[in-house]
Amino acid sequence: MIYVKRLNGKEFMINAIYIETVEAFPDTTITLTNGKKYIVQDSMADVKSKITDFYRSIHVLNMTHLREDDADEE
């Protein structure tokens, strides 16, 4: 889950796994896989950073353990 802010300043959480697209219209709009849209204050870059941090925290983007195993085999 990632924290984002609505246009009125209220903070809420979105499950990053269900985010399909993040666009700027100019406000940042997050579209989920079910078609629901959220307009947030956070910039696209901030949302991308939060999503990346989330995936790293659940070890989806952090596969360093695989690289270490490859180095041991050589």
Backbone as a printed PyTorch tensor [residue, N CA C, xyz], in Angstrom:
tensor([[[  0.8470,  -1.1740,   0.0000],
         [  0.0000,   0.0000,   0.0000],
         [  0.8950,   1.2410,   0.0000]],

        [[  0.4430,   2.2670,  -0.6970],
         [  1.1740,   3.5360,  -0.7210],
         [  0.2440,   4.6610,  -0.2580]],

        [[  0.8310,   5.6630,   0.4010],
         [  0.0830,   6.8440,   0.8150],
         [  0.1050,   7.8780,  -0.2940]],

        [[ -1.0630,   8.4410,  -0.5970],
         [ -1.1860,   9.5560,  -1.5260],
         [ -2.1790,  10.5490,  -0.9310]],

        [[ -2.2210,  11.7710,  -1.4860],
         [ -3.1280,  12.8050,  -0.9780],
         [ -4.1540,  13.1940,  -2.0290]],

        [[ -5.3990,  13.2480,  -1.5940],
         [ -6.4670,  13.7590,  -2.4580],
         [ -6.2360,  15.2470,  -2.6990]],

        [[ -6.9560,  15.8190,  -3.6310],
         [ -6.8150,  17.2370,  -3.9190],
         [ -7.1890,  18.1000,  -2.7160]],

        [[ -8.0730,  17.5940,  -1.8300],
         [ -8.4640,  18.3490,  -0.6390],
         [ -7.4610,  18.1970,   0.5060]],

        [[ -6.3600,  17.4630,   0.2690],
         [ -5.3020,  17.3070,   1.2680],
         [ -5.4350,  16.0860,   2.1570]],

        [[ -6.5450,  15.3450,   2.0560],
         [ -6.7190,  14.1500,   2.8780],
         [ -5.8390,  13.0220,   2.3450]],

        [[ -5.0890,  12.4180,   3.2530],
         [ -4.2010,  11.3220,   2.8780],
         [ -4.9620,  10.0030,   2.9370]],

        [[ -4.6840,   9.1280,   1.9760],
         [ -5.2770,   7.7950,   1.9780],
         [ -4.2900,   6.8190,   1.3450]],

        [[ -4.6250,   5.5400,   1.4210],
         [ -3.7320,   4.5060,   0.9010],
         [ -4.3700,   3.8130,  -0.2920]],

        [[ -3.5200,   3.4860,  -1.2610],
         [ -3.9320,   2.7090,  -2.4360],
         [ -3.0470,   1.4690,  -2.4900]],

        [[ -3.6460,   0.3530,  -2.8520],
         [ -2.8800,  -0.8680,  -3.0400],
         [ -2.1230,  -0.7580,  -4.3610]],

        [[ -0.8180,  -0.6250,  -4.2800],
         [  0.0150,  -0.3950,  -5.4690],
         [ -0.0360,  -1.5560,  -6.4490]],

        [[ -0.3800,  -2.7310,  -5.9850],
         [ -0.4510,  -3.8880,  -6.8790],
         [ -1.5350,  -3.6980,  -7.9350]],

        [[ -2.5870,  -2.9490,  -7.5970],
         [ -3.7140,  -2.7760,  -8.5110],
         [ -3.6270,  -1.5150,  -9.3640]],

        [[ -2.5030,  -0.8040,  -9.3130],
         [ -2.3520,   0.3950, -10.1410],
         [ -2.0110,  -0.0200, -11.5660]],

        [[ -2.8330,   0.4430, -12.5020],
         [ -2.5950,   0.1320, -13.9160],
         [ -1.8690,   1.2700, -14.6060]],

        [[ -2.3400,   2.5210, -14.3990],
         [ -1.6950,   3.6630, -15.0300],
         [ -1.6360,   4.8430, -14.0660]],

        [[ -0.6370,   5.7020, -14.2990],
         [ -0.5040,   6.9790, -13.5980],
         [ -0.2760,   8.0120, -14.6860]],

        [[ -1.1750,   9.0160, -14.7470],
         [ -1.1060,  10.0250, -15.8000],
         [ -1.2760,  11.4170, -15.1910]],

        [[ -0.8670,  12.4310, -15.9370],
         [ -1.0750,  13.8200, -15.5220],
         [ -1.9860,  14.4990, -16.5310]],

        [[ -3.1000,  15.0930, -16.0450],
         [ -4.0910,  15.7070, -16.9380],
         [ -4.3540,  17.1770, -16.6940]],

        [[ -3.8170,  18.0630, -16.0340],
         [ -2.4930,  18.1110, -15.4350],
         [ -2.4100,  17.4950, -14.0460]],

        [[ -3.5780,  17.2870, -13.3610],
         [ -3.5030,  16.6370, -12.0500],
         [ -3.1560,  15.1670, -12.2390]],

        [[ -2.4420,  14.6220, -11.2670],
         [ -2.0430,  13.2220, -11.3530],
         [ -3.2660,  12.3420, -11.1380]],

        [[ -3.5300,  11.4730, -12.1020],
         [ -4.6630,  10.5580, -12.0400],
         [ -4.1410,   9.1330, -12.0070]],

        [[ -4.5640,   8.3980, -10.9810],
         [ -4.1800,   6.9950, -10.8170],
         [ -5.3800,   6.1450, -11.2110]],

        [[ -5.1770,   5.2370, -12.1500],
         [ -6.2370,   4.3220, -12.5760],
         [ -5.8870,   2.9180, -12.0960]],

        [[ -6.8340,   2.2870, -11.4320],
         [ -6.6370,   0.9230, -10.9460],
         [ -7.0830,  -0.0780, -12.0090]],

        [[ -6.7350,  -1.3270, -11.8110],
         [ -7.0730,  -2.3680, -12.7750],
         [ -8.5780,  -2.5720, -12.8970]],

        [[ -9.3570,  -2.1690, -11.8870],
         [-10.8180,  -2.2980, -11.9590],
         [-11.4700,  -1.0810, -12.6210]],

        [[-10.6660,  -0.1050, -13.0930],
         [-11.1740,   1.0660, -13.7750],
         [-11.4190,   2.2660, -12.8800]],

        [[-11.3540,   2.0890, -11.5660],
         [-11.5680,   3.2050, -10.6360],
         [-10.4080,   4.1810, -10.7510]],

        [[-10.7360,   5.4910, -10.7260],
         [ -9.7120,   6.5250, -10.8720],
         [ -9.6520,   7.3810,  -9.6260]],

        [[ -8.4290,   7.7970,  -9.2750],
         [ -8.1970,   8.6980,  -8.1530],
         [ -7.3500,   9.8580,  -8.6510]],

        [[ -7.7540,  11.0800,  -8.3330],
         [ -6.9680,  12.2710,  -8.6590],
         [ -6.2720,  12.6920,  -7.3730]],

        [[ -4.9460,  12.8350,  -7.4500],
         [ -4.1460,  13.0990,  -6.2500],
         [ -3.2410,  14.3130,  -6.4400]],

        [[ -2.7940,  14.8730,  -5.2990],
         [ -1.8570,  16.0010,  -5.3080],
         [ -0.4490,  15.5720,  -5.6930]],

        [[ -0.0880,  14.3430,  -5.3710],
         [  1.2690,  13.8470,  -5.5980],
         [  1.6150,  13.9100,  -7.0830]],

        [[  2.8630,  14.2400,  -7.3810],
         [  3.3080,  14.2710,  -8.7800],
         [  3.4690,  12.8430,  -9.3040]],

        [[  3.5320,  12.7120, -10.6210],
         [  3.7610,  11.3850, -11.2090],
         [  5.0710,  10.7910, -10.7120]],

        [[  6.1070,  11.6280, -10.5960],
         [  7.4080,  11.1450, -10.1250],
         [  7.3140,  10.6420,  -8.6860]],

        [[  6.5630,  11.3550,  -7.8380],
         [  6.3970,  10.9110,  -6.4540],
         [  5.6540,   9.5810,  -6.3740]],

        [[  4.5920,   9.4540,  -7.1730],
         [  3.8260,   8.2090,  -7.1770],
         [  4.7060,   7.0660,  -7.6650]],

        [[  5.4810,   7.3090,  -8.7200],
         [  6.3840,   6.2680,  -9.2390],
         [  7.3840,   5.8530,  -8.1670]],

        [[  7.9400,   6.8090,  -7.4640],
         [  8.8950,   6.5150,  -6.3940],
         [  8.2460,   5.6910,  -5.2850]],

        [[  7.0310,   6.0530,  -4.9110],
         [  6.3190,   5.3100,  -3.8610],
         [  6.0120,   3.8890,  -4.3030]],

        [[  5.6280,   3.7210,  -5.5650],
         [  5.3510,   2.3820,  -6.0930],
         [  6.6340,   1.5450,  -6.1010]],

        [[  7.7210,   2.1420,  -6.5650],
         [  9.0070,   1.4400,  -6.5900],
         [  9.4340,   1.0310,  -5.1860]],

        [[  9.3170,   1.9460,  -4.2250],
         [  9.6600,   1.6220,  -2.8350],
         [  8.7940,   0.4970,  -2.3010]],

        [[  7.4950,   0.5230,  -2.6440],
         [  6.5920,  -0.5400,  -2.2010],
         [  7.0360,  -1.8890,  -2.7550]],

        [[  7.2830,  -1.9530,  -4.0600],
         [  7.6980,  -3.2250,  -4.6640],
         [  9.0330,  -3.7050,  -4.1010]],

        [[  9.9350,  -2.7990,  -3.8140],
         [ 11.1980,  -3.2010,  -3.1820],
         [ 10.9540,  -3.7450,  -1.7810]],

        [[ 10.0090,  -3.1450,  -1.0550],
         [  9.7340,  -3.5860,   0.3200],
         [  9.1570,  -4.9970,   0.3600]],

        [[  8.4820,  -5.4090,  -0.7220],
         [  7.9600,  -6.7800,  -0.7590],
         [  8.8610,  -7.6870,  -1.6050]],

        [[ 10.0560,  -7.1860,  -1.9240],
         [ 11.1110,  -7.9430,  -2.6160],
         [ 10.7330,  -8.3810,  -4.0250]],

        [[  9.9560,  -7.5650,  -4.7160],
         [  9.6480,  -7.8430,  -6.1090],
         [ 10.7070,  -7.2270,  -7.0160]],

        [[ 11.1930,  -6.0360,  -6.6670],
         [ 12.2140,  -5.3810,  -7.4840],
         [ 13.6260,  -5.5910,  -6.9690]],

        [[ 13.7750,  -6.1160,  -5.7920],
         [ 15.0960,  -6.2790,  -5.1940],
         [ 15.5110,  -7.7390,  -5.2980]],

        [[ 16.1570,  -8.0960,  -6.3910],
         [ 16.5530,  -9.4860,  -6.6200],
         [ 18.0560,  -9.6740,  -6.4710]],

        [[ 18.6810,  -8.9260,  -5.5730],
         [ 20.1300,  -9.0150,  -5.4110],
         [ 20.5660, -10.4040,  -4.9710]],

        [[ 19.7010, -11.1170,  -4.2560],
         [ 20.0720, -12.4650,  -3.8140],
         [ 20.3070, -13.3880,  -5.0130]],

        [[ 19.6280, -13.1530,  -6.1240],
         [ 19.8510, -13.9650,  -7.3160],
         [ 21.2040, -13.6530,  -7.9400]],

        [[ 21.5870, -12.3880,  -7.9550],
         [ 22.8800, -12.0040,  -8.5080],
         [ 24.0180, -12.5660,  -7.6720]],

        [[ 23.8630, -12.6140,  -6.3520],
         [ 24.8910, -13.1700,  -5.4840],
         [ 25.0760, -14.6490,  -5.7430]],

        [[ 23.9800, -15.3830,  -5.9950],
         [ 24.0700, -16.7980,  -6.3020],
         [ 24.8120, -17.0300,  -7.6130]],

        [[ 24.5650, -16.1810,  -8.6020],
         [ 25.2520, -16.2980,  -9.8910],
         [ 26.7550, -16.0780,  -9.7150]],

        [[ 27.1430, -15.1430,  -8.8700],
         [ 28.5550, -14.8540,  -8.6510],
         [ 29.2510, -16.0160,  -7.9420]],

        [[ 28.5250, -16.7020,  -7.0610],
         [ 29.1090, -17.8460,  -6.3460],
         [ 29.3920, -19.0200,  -7.2770]],

        [[ 28.5890, -19.1640,  -8.3430],
         [ 28.7490, -20.2830,  -9.2700],
         [ 29.9640, -20.1200, -10.1460]],

        [[ 30.4470, -18.9000, -10.3470],
         [ 31.5890, -18.6630, -11.2520],
         [ 32.8500, -18.9830, -10.6000]]])
